[in-house]
Amino acid sequence: MINVERWIWPVGIALAVLAAQPAQAADQAKPPAIHKTGKSLKDFVPASWAILMQAQGDLNKDSLPDLAVVIKSAAEDKDEGGGAEAPRLLLILFGAKSGGYALAASSEKAILCKGCGGVFGDPLAKLDIERGALVIEHYGGSSERWGYTHRWRYQGGDFLLIWLTRGATTPGPAPRR
Ligand SMILES: [Ca+2]
């Protein structure tokens, strides 16, 4: 059954919301292959990638702790060659009954690149699991500041965007000192 009226979108599609925001790096290399299962988080982190941020909670309501993890490539820390625009990967790992984790989802569009935040630097402000929902916050800008909060919930086999707040402010005159 195809429901074109669906107003909450599966993760792969909805993340276009973010992609339409401050320029994400143009498609460069293919994202690395991620193991489908592993005993611990490090089994899902490809060689030359590192964990940038992680959160734990129960996303699929099976009482087993799940992980949301942002990983970055070694390229990101190199200022030359557009490293600050290297894509980051969001991994969602569901805790397995037998121990370890299974990869439930991954996205290279959910997380803005290190250099995508303007003068405020790295725009990734928060990754958390709150009341069973995945929360991602970005913040950045220069003369105009912007922020995005995305809340994702796992439902019916998909991650659905249940909440999106965008904010933008233009600062007034500088305060007197
Ligand atoms: Ca779980």
Boltz pocket constraint, residues with backbone or C-beta under 6 A from the ligand:
constraints:
  - pocket:
      binder: B
      contacts: [[A, 57], [A, 58], [A, 59], [A, 60], [A, 61], [A, 62], [A, 63], [A, 64], [A, 65], [A, 66], [A, 94], [A, 95]]
      max_distance: 6.0
